[in-house]
Amino acid sequence: MVSFAVEVVDGECIPVPSVEVGARYRYEVSPRTWSSEVTDGEGVAHFNEEHPERPLEVCLYVGDTACGTRELQDGARFILEM
């Protein structure tokens, strides 16, 4: 199980609710996988998922916009600006 959160804020650092956040996972051996969550009223999307193996990294998206690739640590919290 891997758990992490993604907070989405606008240009004035105000949380953005009801936005889809996508996550594309890269593994050492397994094929890449994809999942998505929607931000809550505080602008946070919570990911709590089982994976075929420990993900090496995650590429995050807000809607169709790629927001960079990050090393994935359990319990991490990423902040993305729209």
C-alpha positions as CSV (number, residue, x, y, z in Angstrom):
1,M,0.0,0.0,0.0
2,V,1.3,3.4,-0.9
3,S,-0.4,6.6,0.5
4,F,0.3,10.2,-0.4
5,A,-1.6,13.4,-0.9
6,V,-1.6,16.1,-3.6
7,E,-2.7,19.7,-2.7
8,V,-3.8,21.8,-5.6
9,V,-3.7,25.6,-5.2
10,D,-4.3,28.5,-7.6
11,G,-1.8,31.4,-8.2
12,E,-2.7,33.0,-5.0
13,C,-2.2,29.8,-2.9
14,I,-6.0,29.3,-2.5
15,P,-6.9,25.6,-2.4
16,V,-8.8,24.4,-5.5
17,P,-11.6,21.8,-4.8
18,S,-13.2,19.4,-7.3
19,V,-10.2,19.1,-9.6
20,E,-9.1,15.7,-11.0
21,V,-5.5,14.8,-10.1
22,G,-3.9,12.0,-12.1
23,A,-0.9,9.9,-11.1
24,R,1.1,7.7,-13.5
25,Y,3.4,5.3,-11.7
26,R,6.7,3.9,-12.9
27,Y,8.1,0.6,-11.5
28,E,11.3,-1.2,-11.8
29,V,9.8,-4.3,-13.5
30,S,6.0,-3.9,-13.8
31,P,4.3,-1.9,-16.5
32,R,3.3,1.6,-15.7
33,T,-0.1,2.2,-14.1
34,W,-2.4,5.1,-13.8
35,S,-4.9,6.3,-11.2
36,S,-6.8,9.5,-10.4
37,E,-8.6,11.2,-7.5
38,V,-10.6,14.4,-7.1
39,T,-9.6,17.1,-4.7
40,D,-11.8,17.6,-1.6
41,G,-13.2,20.8,-0.2
42,E,-9.7,21.7,1.1
43,G,-8.1,21.2,-2.3
44,V,-6.4,17.9,-1.4
45,A,-6.5,14.6,-3.4
46,H,-5.7,11.5,-1.3
47,F,-4.2,8.4,-2.9
48,N,-4.2,5.1,-1.0
49,E,-3.5,2.3,-3.3
50,E,-2.1,-1.2,-3.7
51,H,0.6,-1.6,-6.4
52,P,2.2,-4.6,-8.1
53,E,5.5,-3.4,-6.6
54,R,6.9,-0.3,-4.9
55,P,6.6,2.6,-7.4
56,L,10.0,4.3,-8.2
57,E,8.3,7.6,-9.1
58,V,5.0,9.3,-9.9
59,C,4.2,11.7,-12.7
60,L,1.4,14.0,-11.5
61,Y,-1.3,15.7,-13.7
62,V,-4.0,18.3,-13.0
63,G,-6.6,17.6,-15.6
64,D,-4.6,17.1,-18.9
65,T,-1.6,19.1,-17.7
66,A,1.6,17.3,-16.6
67,C,3.0,18.8,-13.4
68,G,6.3,16.9,-13.2
69,T,7.7,13.6,-12.0
70,R,8.6,13.1,-8.4
71,E,10.2,10.3,-6.3
72,L,7.4,8.7,-4.4
73,Q,7.7,8.2,-0.6
74,D,4.9,6.8,1.4
75,G,3.1,9.6,3.3
76,A,4.4,12.3,0.9
77,R,2.4,15.5,0.3
78,F,2.9,17.3,-3.0
79,I,1.7,20.8,-3.7
80,L,0.8,21.7,-7.3
81,E,-0.1,25.2,-8.5
82,M,-2.6,25.6,-11.3
